[in-house]
Amino acid sequence: MTKKLKCKDLIQDEWAKTRQDLNRSTDEELADIKHGKFLSYDYVKANTFANNRGEHTHEGYWRYQMSWGGAQDEIRFYDNDKITYAYLDWGDGAEIDIKGEPVIDKLLMALPTHEIY
């Protein structure tokens, strides 16, 4: 019987695939959430989700969601200027810091600016 890998074991490879996809995408594809290949760009208020101990501990962030369900991946632009890639799969998840990656500048140029509400 093979052991299912955890998100922390998969995240680097998943980020490499996602980064490649983002780099291949046009600015129009990156910005077209309604008809494009990416799902959403929305704001997640602070403490919306709890960790596995029931604690609400995260800051608010803008979420650029690329897939949903199991597994799910998204880029998070936190209010504190942190930028991460999150890979999530039914009760498991991992995040890595991606601030400074060249593709992030491309993505930020394509996305609309929003007021935090």
Buried (B, 14 or more C-beta within 10 A) or exposed (E): EEEEEEBEEBBEEBBEEBBEBBEEBEEEBBBBBEEEEBBEBEBBEEEEEEEEEEEEEBEBBBBBBBBEEEBBBBBBBBBEEBBBBBBBBEEBBBBEEBEEBEBBEBBBEBBEEEEEE
